[in-house]
């Protein structure tokens, strides 16, 4: 909300950009949930893709987030390049900025997708973003299309040091 107010733009909630859906742990002790997460770290890659029992699979999460960003970009004149190779994008229209405020799993999945990096079911461990941090991407004309380039990552300079957490 502070970003939208300062920029003078409306907030649009995109349900498909919600964080990965976790199991319903209502009534569970925090220690039990922490144990589930700790134990889950030792799972095989295929088990990671399946997600936690009762929660959304990473396959479904990745597909949901990727489809949402494709729709959002299409509304702004950005689509996969017709050559569909080398992660090129066709960019038509004005230079319009887009700010997405989301949780780390969503943000890191978006980063991987837009940068053309093969997905893993542990994106948030590959790209560790601090709470309230900013990652900036920009399109750059290249090879007859455009590529997304990473211009800033995990920028937390706007936060007082005592609020910079993971």
N, C-alpha and C positions, 0 to 999 in steps of 0.2 A: 504494500500500500504506500509506504513512503516514496518509493521510486516512481510509482504512477502519479502520485500527487505532485511530486517535484517536476516531472516531465509534462504534466498536464494531459495525460492520456488515460483512457478508461482501462479498467482491469477486465480481462477476459479469462475466465476459468475454463481450462481444457481438461476435462475429466480423464482423457486418455493419457495425460502426462502425470497422473498420480504416481506416487512411489509404488514399488512392487507390493502386491497385496500379501500380507503376512497371515499366518493362521490366527484364529481367534484365541487369544490367550487370556481372555477375561477370567479373573479369579486365580490366575497362576501367580506364584511368587516370582519376584524379579530374579532371584537366584536361580530358579528353575529355567527361566527363559534364557538367562546368560549361559547356563550349562548347555542348553540346546544349541545356541550359537557356537559355543566353543567346540562341542562335539562335531557339529556340522562342518567345521573347517577341514576335517580329515576325510570327508567324503570324496569319492571318485569324481572326475569331471562330469560324467553322465548324471550322477546323482545331483551335482550342482545344477545342471540344466533343468532337472525335474523340480527344483525348489524344495522348500520345507513341507512336510506333510500337512495338508490342510490349507496351504498357501498357493499362490500363483506360481506357475513354473517360469523359469527365466526365459524359455522359448516364447511363451505367451506374452510376458512382460516386454521383451525386446521387440516382438512383432507389433504390440500395441503402441509403444513409444515411437518406433520407426514410422509406422503408418500415420501417426498423429503429426509428426514433424513434416512428412511429405505433404500432407493436406495443408498445413500452416504455410509451408513454403510455396505451394502451388497458388494459394490465394494471393501471394506477393510476386508472382511471376518467376518463380524458381522451380525447376524440375530437373530430373535426371537428364543428362545430355543425350540426344538421340543416338550417339555412338555407343552409349551405355558401357563404356570402357574406362578404365583407369580412374574411376570415381570422379568423372567430370560432370559438371552441372551446367545447364542452360539458364542464364540469368537475363530476364527481360524486365524492363520497367525501371522505376526510380530506385535510387539508393535509399532504401527505407530500413531503418533499424528495427530490430526485434529483440525484446528482452524477455527471457523465460526465467521465472523464479520457480525452482523445484528442489526436490531432495537430491542427495548425492547419487543414488542409483539411477534416477531419471537423467540427471545432468551428465553423468559419465556415459550412459548409454547413448545419449544424444551426441556427445563428443566423438565417441568411437564411430558411430554411424556416419556423421557428417565428414569426418576426417578419412573415412574409408578404411578403418581399422577393423579387422575381423573381430566379431563379438566374442566375449567370454562371459560365463555366468558369474563372474566376480569383478565386473567393471569398476565398482566402487573401491576395490582393493588395488586395481591397476592405476587408476587416476584418483588419488586421495585428495578430496576437496575439504577444506576447513569449513565450518559453519559460517554462513553468510559470505563466503568467498565468491569471487567473480572470475569466470572464464570468458574470454572474448574470442570470437571467431569472425573472420571477414572473408568475403569472396575475393579472389584474385584471378584476373583473366590469364589463362594458360592453355596452350595446346588446342586452341579452337573452341574452348569452353571456359569454365571457371572451376577453381578448386576452393574448398574451404581451407583457410589457414588459421592456425592457432596463434593469436596475438598476445594473449595474456592467460595465465593459468594460476588459480589459487590466490588471486589478488585479494588481500585483506587490509590494504592500507587505509581504507575508509573506516575501519573499526578501531576503537581504542585497544591497546595491547591486552588489557585484562578481559576483553570479550573475544579474543581470537582462540577458538577451540576447534577441535575436530568434531 
